């Protein structure tokens, strides 16, 4: 017997009961089911998810509990509803979702943080102070590209000795502009989800 101790879910299973007296014995098997309130945790409901824009939504979250809990998830903030099953992920789906598991014995909550990755946008390339450069003056070309993870930037431009690249390649500075600096400056942004390029033409007079 249990001797008065509290029942745990480990007590579930099949038991054999035997009754004996001087006239003989009787045996009977009994199946014990233990019901308990839900819990939400790893690995059934990871607290962090990584989605890719354009890919399928996966907000699956399984809970332990008996009877088997119902699980529903809703996004915190605006908009409040999670994307419907089968929807394509957009960057607007990033955020925190609250999942609730419920059965007859109670409920459990877990917050799930969703990050959305996406390929680079077409880079914005601009010349400062102007794309029309006077010979002997200085100018710089800047490149900005949105993407998650942050894209790597690479330049294709007229070769010259008077170029200085920023450590993150977000700009290239040109000192004492000369005819060799004329031409198209192209910035290519790359991450694991894609590659896009933008360019600008510099004139040196």
Rosetta blueprint (number, residue, H / E / L):
1 X L
2 X L
3 X L
4 X L
5 X L
6 X L
7 X L
8 X L
9 X H
10 X H
11 X H
12 X L
13 X E
14 X E
15 X E
16 X E
17 X E
18 X E
19 X E
20 X E
21 X E
22 X L
23 X L
24 X E
25 X E
26 X E
27 X E
28 X E
29 X E
30 X E
31 X E
32 X E
33 X L
34 X L
35 X L
36 X E
37 X E
38 X E
39 X E
40 X L
41 X L
42 X L
43 X L
44 X L
45 X L
46 X L
47 X L
48 X E
49 X E
50 X E
51 X E
52 X E
53 X L
54 X L
55 X L
56 X E
57 X L
58 X L
59 X L
60 X L
61 X L
62 X L
63 X L
64 X E
65 X E
66 X E
67 X L
68 X L
69 X L
70 X E
71 X E
72 X E
73 X E
74 X E
75 X E
76 X L
77 X L
78 X L
79 X L
80 X L
81 X L
82 X L
83 X L
84 X L
85 X L
86 X L
87 X L
88 X E
89 X L
90 X L
91 X H
92 X H
93 X H
94 X L
95 X E
96 X E
97 X E
98 X E
99 X E
100 X E
101 X E
102 X E
103 X E
104 X L
105 X L
106 X E
107 X E
108 X E
109 X E
110 X E
111 X E
112 X E
113 X E
114 X E
115 X E
116 X E
117 X E
118 X E
119 X L
120 X L
121 X L
122 X L
123 X L
124 X E
125 X E
126 X E
127 X E
128 X E
129 X L
130 X L
131 X L
132 X E
133 X E
134 X L
135 X L
136 X L
137 X L
138 X L
139 X E
140 X E
141 X E
142 X E
143 X E
144 X E
145 X L
146 X L
147 X L
148 X E
149 X L
150 X L
151 X L
152 X E
153 X E
154 X E
155 X E
156 X E
157 X L
158 X L
159 X L
160 X L
161 X L
162 X L
163 X E
164 X E
165 X E
166 X L
167 X L
168 X L
169 X L
170 X L
171 X E
172 X E
173 X E
174 X E
175 X L
176 X L
177 X L
178 X L
179 X H
180 X H
181 X H
182 X L
183 X E
184 X E
185 X E
186 X E
187 X E
188 X E
189 X E
190 X E
191 X E
192 X L
193 X L
194 X E
195 X E
196 X E
197 X E
198 X E
199 X E
200 X E
201 X E
202 X E
203 X E
204 X E
205 X L
